[in-house]
Amino acid sequence: MDVLENLKNALRPFEPWIPLRTPRLSWQRSLGALKNRGFAPVTVFDVGVGFGTFGLYQLFPDAFYHLIEPTPESQPHLQRIARSLSCQIHPLALGDRDGEARFEIRADIQGSTLLEEVGERDFLRFETVPMSRFDTLFPHIEGPALAKIDVQGAEMIVLRGMTGRIAELDAVIVETSTIATVKGGPEVADVVAFMREHGFVVADVLGLKRRPLDDATAQLDLLFVPQDSSLRADRRWAG
């Protein structure tokens, strides 16, 4: 055992108090690792934009973005984003059917959702918004392609509407819940099982959120790639 390994082992009891150079969970770190393996998406689908997903925009500034967000209060933010990205704005909700949907607009617009929150919530109003399936809205996808889905518990509704095109995606980021806080919302196991059924596996954990109620882990941002993706080809632990 070399000197460095001895030092690492000696420091293990103090690991919780040793500051990290970069966070253990980081979109920049995880997606940067994909970039280092040659992943450069031509097309990015930002599903549930809210105020914007700037970690994506900064890492892949040359991609063409589809910004998908039904909340009227988000539209000025999308217009500002559009001034610095090559993109198209879609002011609608994605779901498992084509038509319309009842959408709850929250005071915090990033929390607006198709589903009902468990417990009290601060909402402004209900609004009827257009809804489309992903595979209807996007009959052709130019790859490599990445999709990010953050729709406040309605992730499975969106995913079910992607089945006709999901095999054309090279990476999918999904916000998942360890504790569902919306009625009928999926949890991590449901999303992982669905993605597995469609040929995708978990490649990374990009982020983690704890709920204010008790500091319990409530949400994980998971990165999925196809099971046979070249991004998983190198099975070594160390170089």
N, C-alpha and C positions, 0 to 999 in steps of 0.2 A: 504494500500500500504506500503510495507516494505522500509527500509532505502536504500537498493540497487536499488530498482525500482525508488525511488525519485532521487537518484544520476544519474541514467541512463537518466531520463527525463531532469534533469538539464543540462546534457552534450550534449543533442541532437543538439542544435544550433552549437556546435563546432565539430560535427562529421567529417566534411570534412578535418579537420586539425589534427585529432587524429591519430597517427601512429597505424597500425594494427600489431598484432603479426604474422599473416600470411596473404598473399594476399587474397583478396576476391575471385579471380579467380585463381585457381591453380590445375594443373594436380595432383600433389602430394596430395593435400587436397581432391579432388573429388574422385580419385581412391583409396586413403587411406580409405575413408569412405566405399567404396565397400568392401575393404579387412576386415574392422572391422565388416562388416555384413556377413563375411564368404566366399566372392567371391575370388577364387583362380583359375585362368584359367590354364588349362592343355595345351591349344594351343592358340597361339597369331599370328594373321596375320597382319604384318606391311606392309601396302600397300602404297607405296610412301615413301621409306626410306630416300633418300637424304643422309645426313651425319649421320643419325641415330635418333631414337626416344628414347633417354636415360631415359626419365621419365618413360616409360613403362618398360625398361630393369631393372631399379633399383627397381621398385615396384614388379615386377613379375620375379625374376631371375631364378626361377625353371621351368618356362613354356618352351614348345618347340615353337620356333619362325619360321614362314615362312616369309623371308625377300624378298619383291617383289619390284623390281626397275629396269627399263629398261635403265637408263642413264649410258653409259660406264664409265664416270668420277666418278660415285658413287661406282663402283665395288671394288676399293681398300679399301674404307671405310667399305663396307659390309664384306670384308675379315677380316678386323681388328675386327669388331663386332663379327664375327663368332668365333674368338679365345676365347671369354669370354661367349658365349651363346651356348646352345644346339639349333641348327637351321639348316634350309635349305635355300639356296639362289636361287631365281628365277629371272634371268635377262630378264624380259619381262614386258610388260604393261598389266594390266587387263582392260577389256572392255566388250562390249555387244555382241561380236562375237569372233570367233576363226579365226586367220589369221595373218595379218600384219597391221601396222599402221604407219602413218607419225608422227614423234615425233620431237618437237622443243627443241633442247639443248640450254639452256641459259647459259650465263656467270656465273650467280649464279645458280649452278646446282639444287638447291632446287626449283627453279622456272620453271624448264623444264616441258613441258606440251604437251598434245595432241591438245590443242585448241590455238586460236590466241588471243594475248593480245590486249586490247583496248588501242590505243596510242603507243608511241614508247617503244621499249624494247631492251635490250642488249642481243642478241642471237649469238651463235657461228655457228650453222648449223642446217639443218634438217637431220634426220636419219630415215631409215626404221627399225622398231623394231618388233619382234614377239609380237602378242597379243593373249590373251586367256580369255575366260570367267572364272570367279571364280568357278562356279559350274561345269565346265569341268575340270579345273586344280585340284580341290579338291573334288573328288567324295565321300569321306568319311571324317568326321570331328570328332576328339576325343574331347569331351567336359569335363568340361565347356570350352567355347571358346570365345575369344574376337577378334574383328577386328578393326584396326585403318586405316582410309582412308584419305590421304592427297595428292591429285593429281592435285592441282592447277587448279581447276574449272571443272575437268572432273569427279567429284564425281558421278553424275547421270549415266554416262556411265559405271562406275564400278558397281554401285548398280544394274543397270538393268541386268548385267551379274551374279549377285549373287542370283537371285530369286529362283533358284532351291535348294539352300542350306541356305538361309538367316534365315530360321526358326530354324536352328540348332545352331545359334549363341546366346550367352547369354548376350553380350554387344557389341555395335558398336559405335566407335568414328568417327565422320565425321567432317572435316573442311568444313564449309559452308560460304557463302558470303551474307552479307547484301546488298552489292553493287557489282554486278558481274563485274569483271575487265577483263574477257575474253569473246570473242564473242560466244553467245549461252550458256554461263555458267549458271548453276542454282543458285537460291538464296535460302535463308533459308526456305521460305514457300514451295518451290518445294521439298526440301529434307524432310522436316517434313511431308508433305502430302504423299510422297512415302513411308516413313517409317511407317506412320500410316496405310496406306493401307496394309502393310505387317505385322501388328501386333505389331509395336514398338512405344514407346512414349519417349519423351525427359525426361531424368532423371536428367541431370545436364548440366551446362555450365562450361567447363574446362578452356577455355582461350579466349582471345579477342585480335584482332590486329586492329590498326588504320592505315589508308593509309597516306603516306607522303604528298600527295597533299594538304589535308586540315584538317588532324587529325580526320576525320570522321571514325566511326566504319565501318570496311570493312569485317572482318571475325570473325566468332565464332566457337570454337571447341565444338561441341555438343556430349553429351553422350546419347545414346539410349539403352533402355532395353525393352524386351518383356512386353506388357501391363500387363500380368498376372505374371510377374516375382516375385519371393519371395523377391527380393531386394527392392520391393515397398510395401511389406506386412504391415509394421508398419506405420500406418497413424497418429501417435501421433505427436504433435508439440514439447512437452517437456517431459523429462523422469520423 
